């Protein structure tokens, strides 16, 4: 699977969360379409078939990004020594 850029993944997650909240608060045809679109996008970007799988995959990707940043900081400290 191609890893999406962290910034893009976070933007898609934010869009999904906003659509979910809006639809839960006041469901309309517009909010339903927005939620379906955000869900589809999240599934595509994570290579998943369901929203549950997509959210788990997104969490795993965010963990990877965090680990990479931590590794880069440790590497910088080593070089500075």
N, C-alpha and C positions, 0 to 999 in steps of 0.2 A: 504494500500500500504506500502511496505517496503521502508524505507527511505534510499537512497544510501548515502554512505559516502561523505562528502562535497568535499574532495579532488578528488574523482572519478567523481563526477558530474562536477566539474570545468574542469577536464581533458577532459571529453566527450564534454562539451561545447566548449572548445578550439579547439578540433579536428573538430567539426562541423563548427565552424567559419572559420578555415583554409581551409577546404574543400570547403565551400561556396565561399570564396574569390578566391581560385584557379580556381574553375569552372566558376565563373563570369568573371575572367580576360581572361582565355584562355580555353574554353570548349573543352574537348577531351573525348574519351571513358574512359580513366583512371580517369580523374577528376569527370566524371559522376558517375562511380562506387564508388569512394571514398566518394562522397557526399551522394549517396544512403546508403552506409554502415554507415556513421556517423549519418545520419538522422534516420536510423533504430535503431542504438544503443541508440541515444538520446530518441527516443520514448519508447523503452523498459525500459530504466533506470527510466523514469518518469511515466511509465504506461499510455502513451498517444497513440492516434491513428493518429494524424497529427503532423507535425512539429510545426505548430502554437500553438497547445495545449501543446506540449512538451516544447516549449520555455516559455510559461506562467507558466507551472508547475515548470520548473527549476527556474524561477524568484521567485516564491512563496517559493520554498525550500531554496533558498539562503537567502531570507528574514527571514525564520525560523531559519536558522543557525546563522544569525546575532543577532536575538532576544535572542537566547539561550546564545550566548557569552556575550551579554550585561547583561542578567540575572545572569550569573555566576559571572561577575565582581561585580555587585551590592551585590550579596551574600557574596563575599569575603570581601567587604568593611564592611558589617554588622558584619561578624565574627571578623574582626580586631578591631572593636569598643569595 
